[in-house]
Amino acid sequence: MSTDSLVLVANRLPWLRGPDGGWRSSPGGLIGALHPIAHRRPTTWVGLSAAADGVTIHGDDSSGDGQQQDPWPCACGCVEVRVHSEAAESHYNGVCNAALWPTYHDAVIPSEYSGENWSSHEIVTRAFADAVASHAAPGAVVWIHDYQLQLLPKPLRQQRPDLAIGFFLHIPFPPPEIFMRLPWRQAIVDGLRHAHVIGFQTAQCLGNFRRVLSMTADADLPWSPELQPRLVVAPVSIDTARLAAAAGAQSTVFAAQQLRKQLGDPKVLLLGVDRLDYTKGLVQKVRAVQSLLADGSVDSSQVIFLQIASSTRVGNVMYRQEAERMSRAFGAAIGATSTAAHTPIRLITQAIESDSLTHYFAAADAILVTPLRDGMNLVAKEYVTVKSGLRNAGQLHAGALVLSEFAGAAYDLIDAYLVNPYSIDTLREGMMHAVHDPLIERQRRLDSLAATVANHTTFDWADGFLATLSKAAQRQVIELRPRARRVA
Ligand code: G6P
């Protein structure tokens, strides 16, 4: 098995063209976690390229796939999977975002299951299989990422049985009671079980998948010795050393001071950083902040709550509706809490580049990470790393993390102020602690959180997963090879 040749496969390539025509990093935690891995070893990244709104544009060019080296500002080789724009649209908006995403996030909103879109999903999967099969070196390690590509292990293994195939799910795997609603549940389980290793963010997700496996193991998905994937819990993480170093730089300290100054030097700066997604609990969050300001639990003249909610998946009607719902909730909250002299609630919907986000993290006294459901949430890990990096550089900053108990990150970050985002009372309580707890208590929690994150970086995540994958793939080759007859 060739271990130095890694193929990462994700729905998106790591860079996309922004509205101004320039290159920028693709959105989402997946990209942030994988980027450092791709920089560290020879890697080929296979994915769709996308416009800023997430819809692939190739006009009528549905032929082949293109090896892209140059305009991509990426340390790895990028292979662009080419599919017709209509197939890409139905795959991305119709199946991934309208069916799988809501189902996997505990059906926070209803899903739409369309057979026509599913055919496009299969077409896109085959295009991915062809692209990986024709670019992967013999015996290469192929690591497939996320819910958009769950069918891929099967056609890939059929075309290239020599590959070691791993799959990692970045989002939650739902309880069987919800998963079984999917009309394509068997195809999904069958696709996944062709991987040698399947990774999940939490033990709960792995347990859910195990129950689904046993429920679908009937005549349609017969047991086979070759199709016994290893299931592992492997929480995704971040490049803590790089981020902590960036946080401690003088330029970051200066930029954070400038930001606070631009915001009118509030005594307390509360921050939120999310994609504008209905799973993120943005409406509940702003209502909780509004109620704290309204009843004087926190002094509205001394506080700013700044929410960055970057627009995302705007081709999908649910996201457009969520954007409207959020605008209304923020509009009402801003109207109800502002005076002529002071606006304590602020909203930014533009995407902010990751370097600038570091400045926002550095400036904020607390971050409110309160999704209704989330696979992991790397913003929580980034924030505590930045604040601790500042502290190690001699800056006397405390930082508090208010974290939803329904984010995968809550499994490990137990020293956060954990809240139930569906309950305005516990949201309020968590925020009150983050603002009013004694400095020494906030620092103790921050140190413990930052140590937990630093103990398991994105490199530990990838190394652990890939080591398990190499072993599992090798073991299967050995087990399937006929045993030599013993000569008496
Ligand atoms: C989450 C998903 C990723 C996805 C990202 C951005 O992090 O787990 O797979 O890429 O959101 O979503 P988008 O639809 O814009 O790719």
Boltz pocket constraint, residues with backbone or C-beta under 6 A from the ligand:
constraints:
  - pocket:
      binder: B
      contacts: [[A, 12], [A, 27], [A, 28], [A, 29], [A, 30], [A, 54], [A, 146], [A, 147], [A, 170], [A, 171], [A, 312], [A, 313]]
      max_distance: 6.0
